Amino acid sequence: MFKLIDEILNQYRIWFKREETFVWFIIIVVEMLLRTEMKGITTIFPLKSL
């Protein structure tokens, strides 16, 4: 399953010029897949202390 997720997310690599931006994209997508509450993306940012 991880290989499939990796293959899918790597298809979006061409959208990002910077590696750091792509890494943040991956972090957000994976967190949305693993979260148990469904309150939206705004609940991710307080967890990251941003």
Z-matrix of the N, CA and C atoms (Angstrom, degrees):
N
C 1 1.439
C 2 1.532 1 111.14
N 3 1.350 2 116.10 1 -39.43
C 4 1.462 3 119.22 2 178.94
C 5 1.524 4 111.52 3 -63.89
N 6 1.306 5 116.09 4 -35.75
C 7 1.460 6 119.88 5 178.79
C 8 1.528 7 110.63 6 -65.01
N 9 1.314 8 117.20 7 -40.39
C 10 1.462 9 121.24 8 178.05
C 11 1.525 10 110.96 9 -64.42
N 12 1.320 11 117.12 10 -44.77
C 13 1.471 12 121.14 11 177.91
C 14 1.520 13 109.92 12 -61.92
N 15 1.325 14 117.13 13 -42.64
C 16 1.465 15 121.58 14 178.04
C 17 1.525 16 111.60 15 -61.11
N 18 1.304 17 117.29 16 -43.93
C 19 1.463 18 121.03 17 178.97
C 20 1.530 19 111.48 18 -63.54
N 21 1.313 20 116.56 19 -41.97
C 22 1.466 21 120.51 20 -179.85
C 23 1.526 22 110.89 21 -66.14
N 24 1.340 23 116.88 22 -46.94
C 25 1.463 24 119.87 23 -177.55
C 26 1.524 25 112.22 24 -68.71
N 27 1.309 26 117.95 25 -32.30
C 28 1.470 27 120.26 26 178.51
C 29 1.520 28 112.03 27 -68.17
N 30 1.306 29 118.67 28 -19.47
C 31 1.458 30 121.01 29 175.13
C 32 1.526 31 111.31 30 -66.42
N 33 1.326 32 117.25 31 -24.64
C 34 1.456 33 122.27 32 179.92
C 35 1.532 34 112.62 33 -86.83
N 36 1.308 35 117.92 34 -1.80
C 37 1.473 36 122.31 35 -177.35
C 38 1.521 37 111.28 36 -59.23
N 39 1.315 38 118.47 37 -34.66
C 40 1.466 39 121.60 38 -176.75
C 41 1.534 40 112.20 39 -68.02
N 42 1.327 41 117.94 40 -16.40
C 43 1.461 42 121.76 41 179.22
C 44 1.524 43 112.36 42 -75.00
N 45 1.341 44 117.25 43 -18.56
C 46 1.461 45 121.94 44 -171.75
C 47 1.521 46 110.53 45 -113.39
N 48 1.329 47 116.21 46 128.35
C 49 1.459 48 120.93 47 177.55
C 50 1.525 49 111.33 48 -81.26
N 51 1.327 50 116.13 49 -32.76
C 52 1.467 51 120.76 50 -176.98
C 53 1.527 52 110.85 51 -105.52
N 54 1.310 53 115.39 52 140.17
C 55 1.471 54 121.40 53 179.60
C 56 1.531 55 111.08 54 -63.44
N 57 1.329 56 116.27 55 -39.71
C 58 1.469 57 119.98 56 -177.46
C 59 1.529 58 111.60 57 -63.67
N 60 1.306 59 117.04 58 -38.80
C 61 1.460 60 120.67 59 178.33
C 62 1.521 61 110.63 60 -65.22
N 63 1.305 62 116.98 61 -39.74
C 64 1.461 63 121.35 62 177.78
C 65 1.528 64 110.80 63 -64.68
N 66 1.318 65 116.87 64 -40.08
C 67 1.473 66 120.64 65 178.89
C 68 1.521 67 110.23 66 -63.16
N 69 1.344 68 118.46 67 -41.46
C 70 1.461 69 120.88 68 176.75
C 71 1.524 70 111.00 69 -63.12
N 72 1.322 71 116.88 70 -38.66
C 73 1.462 72 121.43 71 176.50
C 74 1.529 73 110.08 72 -59.78
N 75 1.320 74 116.86 73 -45.94
C 76 1.473 75 121.67 74 179.29
C 77 1.526 76 110.31 75 -61.85
N 78 1.331 77 117.02 76 -44.70
C 79 1.467 78 120.89 77 -179.60
C 80 1.523 79 110.64 78 -59.61
N 81 1.317 80 116.88 79 -45.65
C 82 1.466 81 120.62 80 -178.51
C 83 1.525 82 111.12 81 -65.60
N 84 1.326 83 117.88 82 -43.38
C 85 1.468 84 120.89 83 -179.40
C 86 1.523 85 110.69 84 -64.39
N 87 1.328 86 117.15 85 -44.68
C 88 1.472 87 120.11 86 -179.17
C 89 1.525 88 110.57 87 -65.33
N 90 1.327 89 117.23 88 -40.46
C 91 1.466 90 119.30 89 177.99
C 92 1.521 91 111.63 90 -64.06
N 93 1.321 92 116.70 91 -36.91
C 94 1.470 93 118.83 92 177.89
C 95 1.529 94 110.82 93 -67.44
N 96 1.327 95 117.34 94 -31.05
C 97 1.464 96 120.51 95 177.55
C 98 1.531 97 111.89 96 -73.30
N 99 1.323 98 117.21 97 -31.93
C 100 1.461 99 121.13 98 -173.38
C 101 1.529 100 114.59 99 -95.63
N 102 1.323 101 118.16 100 -14.35
C 103 1.471 102 120.92 101 -176.93
C 104 1.519 103 111.57 102 -65.68
N 105 1.327 104 114.74 103 150.55
C 106 1.457 105 119.10 104 177.19
C 107 1.522 106 111.67 105 -98.83
N 108 1.346 107 117.70 106 -31.15
C 109 1.453 108 119.30 107 177.56
C 110 1.525 109 109.15 108 -90.08
N 111 1.294 110 116.49 109 152.57
C 112 1.466 111 121.61 110 -176.64
C 113 1.528 112 111.04 111 -117.39
N 114 1.315 113 116.35 112 55.84
C 115 1.459 114 120.13 113 -177.25
C 116 1.527 115 112.52 114 -92.37
N 117 1.292 116 118.91 115 -8.48
C 118 1.459 117 121.32 116 178.97
C 119 1.512 118 112.63 117 113.31
N 120 1.316 119 114.59 118 177.11
C 121 1.462 120 120.44 119 -175.22
C 122 1.525 121 112.61 120 -70.46
N 123 1.321 122 118.37 121 -23.23
C 124 1.462 123 120.27 122 -177.55
C 125 1.526 124 112.32 123 -67.20
N 126 1.312 125 119.07 124 -18.02
C 127 1.459 126 120.57 125 178.02
C 128 1.519 127 111.78 126 -78.30
N 129 1.322 128 118.47 127 -14.01
C 130 1.466 129 121.54 128 179.17
C 131 1.520 130 110.54 129 -75.09
N 132 1.333 131 117.51 130 -41.82
C 133 1.455 132 121.03 131 -172.39
C 134 1.518 133 114.62 132 -64.29
N 135 1.335 134 121.04 133 -39.87
C 136 1.472 135 118.33 134 175.30
C 137 1.532 136 112.47 135 -61.94
N 138 1.308 137 117.84 136 -29.10
C 139 1.464 138 120.72 137 177.52
C 140 1.522 139 111.84 138 -68.32
N 141 1.322 140 117.03 139 -27.66
C 142 1.459 141 122.25 140 -178.77
C 143 1.528 142 112.15 141 -91.28
N 144 1.320 143 118.53 142 -1.51
C 145 1.469 144 123.51 143 -178.31
C 146 1.517 145 111.75 144 57.65
N 147 1.328 146 116.57 145 43.82
C 148 1.459 147 120.82 146 179.05
C 149 1.504 148 110.71 147 -95.22
